[in-house]
């Protein structure tokens, strides 16, 4: 009996010393970036070895951290041609005026080595990209990478026309490795992410996208809208630990509660659930001469714009010509009403 009591005391002492990680709105442990991880800018150093500078509103090439919450008072922060790595360190950076937070014409990587850090916008009246707009206006290959941290809107914010949180313009790329996109709002397309220009690239390789709204008349893509007239690339895959991205609770007035996509669409792994839309509660796929790949790691309801033969001939929006489907855990529906 005495040995049992001693064992119980030791076990309770061990539990008491454990650090409980914060949990996101989806019930997932909140992601942080480890200081010994490799720096995303390609400098060859680990994060604990680079020369970090306190953020003072300067977006020149370098590595910056937030020492405290920061309010961008004037215009948006422009990353034009520079390579900027930004560590939130558990703090929030937001805007005071009616503008997006970042305009990325160069390279921006966002990490959070503490947890709880946020990029936000208080008054989102921009046409595209309520928090971050990635555009390839002058510098080829504009790129925004999210490794950890949260991108969201202030409760009093307005709605962007497309891409309530992130907009990906022509020739630009948004790559999400982890982190959280939360409660984006759009009056047009893509409550959290909007990408509708030629040659734009969207890669979701982990993390969570939750609670996006695109609920004006005839809008689509509650969480993600990825479509254009060319072969725009959209890829969703599991992270390096095999965890698929979680995309849920999106709301669209028209198509694709969680995801609306067409043209080159590769969904190797993703967990969709609890989307709301007129058609395609989780994922609506369409597009002329599209290529669609669905991997084994896809879970959710996939609504195809197809004819009588599932996944063969689309009636509205053009045919989905090239299809590879290994998604044995997904539910398939087809739209033959148009």
Secondary structure, DSSP 4 states (H G I P E B T S, - for coil): -HHHHHHHHHHHHHHHHPPPPPB-TTSPBPP---TTSBPTTSSS-BTTTS-EEE-SS--SSEEEE-SS-EEE-SSPEEE-S-EEEEE-TT-EEEESSSS-SEEESSEEEEE-SSS--EE--SS---SB-SSEEE--SSSTT-EEEE-SSEEE--TT---EEE-SSEEE-TT-EEEE-S-EEE--EEEEE-SSEEE-STT-EEEE-SSEEE--EE-STT---SSEEE--SS--EEEE---TTSPPEEEE--EESSB-SSEEEEEEEEEEEEEEES-B-SB-SSEEEEEEEEEEEEEEEEEEEEEE---SSTTT--SSS--EEEEEE--TTEEEEE----
